[in-house]
Amino acid sequence: MFKMEAKGDATDGKPVIISVEGEFDNYSSRFKAEVFEFINNGARKIVVDLTKVEYLDSTALGWLIGSLKRLRELDGDLALICPPSPIRRVFEANTGLYKIFDIFNTTEEALAFFKLKEPTTSATA
């Protein structure tokens, strides 16, 4: 069974964290709708937590790729949380998707990734 929970506000500039659980497949269309709603409302940093995903099919991969593509068109980005598991192997060994996705083991690592991407302000004297 598919479950999804989103935390964050699309308008505050902080990453929105979307946790997915169970079977992430063609019956999980709610994911695509909610991600694109966040993007349309201004979110430019999205973290998708796949830690509790048991199954991932090509439809779900397509939604992740489409979300990443749309965010990058808007100067945003998407990070995945996916510790070593059979699901992570889908990204690493089987598809080569590790080349386009930023994949992290923990939420803290994913949030640090976005922190590093923030522009720095420097004071000039």
Secondary structure, DSSP 8 states (H G I E B T S, - for coil): --EEEEES-TTSSS-EEEEEEEEESTT-HHHHHHHHHHHHTT--EEEEEEEEEEEE-HHHHHHHHHHHHHHHHTT-EEEEE--SSHHHHIIIIIS-GGGTSEEESSHHHHHHHHHHHS-------
